[in-house]
Amino acid sequence: MAAKIRIIMKSFTSQANKVAGIIPFAQKIGLPESRSLFTVLRSPHIDKKSREQFSMHVKKQFLVQKAQTHELQKKFFWLKRMRLLGAQHEIQISFKTRMDKKSLLGLQAAK
């Protein structure tokens, strides 16, 4: 059975070039960029019209990579050791399992 490894990355700078080399064969999905704008008075006592504006941009990226279940532990530890400076990442692992059809029929018959 194949497992999916999903990685959500957030950073102040673009991580697209770094991720391409580190995680091969990953499907990349761009998420919307969030922007916060702050306005600060330069002099709080006089001249209220003199203001400074600062902005903070957060870039997001969603990566999906498929792996076999027997490779999952090795890939997970490899992803934990990734050195992406200035990036916050969240790793989610999911996989589907199928129960044996005979055992399902046995459970239904027992009810």
N, C-alpha and C positions, 0 to 999 in steps of 0.2 A: 504494500500500500504506500502511496506517496503522501508525504506530509508537506504542508505549506508553512514556510517561515515568513512572517510579515514583520517588516521593520518600519517604524515611523520615526523620521529624523526631523529635528527642529534645530535651526542655527541662525546666527546673525549674518553669516556669509554663506555663499552658495557652496554646497558640498558635492555638486554633480560630478566634477572632475575627480575628486578623491574616491567617491563611491564606485565609479566605473572600474577602477583598477583593483579595488579591494574585494568587491563582491561580483564575480563574473557570472554571467547568465542570469542576471536578476532583471525582472520586469520592473521598470521605473514608471511611477505615476506621479505627476506633479500635483501638489495640493495648492490651494490659494495662499498667497502671501498676506500676512497681517501687518498693519502699519499703525503705530501709535504716535501721535503728535503732541508735544508738550510746549507750552508757551510760558516763558519766565520773564519777569520784569528785570531789566538791567539795573535799575536804581529804584529801590522801593520807596524812597523818600520824595524824590522829585522826578519830573519828566516821565510821566506814565506812558507816553507814546513810544518810548524807546524800549523795545522788547526783543527777546531772542527766541527763536524756535528750534527745537530739537526733535528729531524723529527717530523711531526705533522700528526697524524692519525685521520680521521673523520669517525666514524661508522654511517651507516644509516640503518633505519628500516622502513618498510611500513606496517601499520596495517589497516585491514578492519573489521568493525563490522556492523552488520545489526541491525536495530531498527524499530519499528513501528512509524508512524508519530505522534501519540498522546504521545509517550514517548520521542520524539526528543528533546524538550526543556529541560526536566529534565536531559537527558544524556549529552546535550551540556554544561550546567552549571556545571555538575559533571566533565566533561573532562577539562573545563577551570580551575577548582580548583586542578587539578592533581599536585602533588608536586614531580616532577622529577628533582632533582638538577643536574645541569650541562648538561641539555638537552634542545635543541631548538625544538619545535614541531609546526607543522602547521596542522590545522584541516579543512577538507573539508567535507561538507555535500551535498549529492545529492539524489534526488528521482525522480521517474517517475510518471507522472499523465496521466490519460486516460480521454479523453473527452467523453461525452455521444454520442453514435453512432447516435441518432436521431438528435441532434443538429449539428453534422458534416454533415449529409445528408441535413439538412435545409440550412446550409451555402453554400454547393455546388450547391443546387438548386437555391439559390438567385443570384449566379454569372451568 
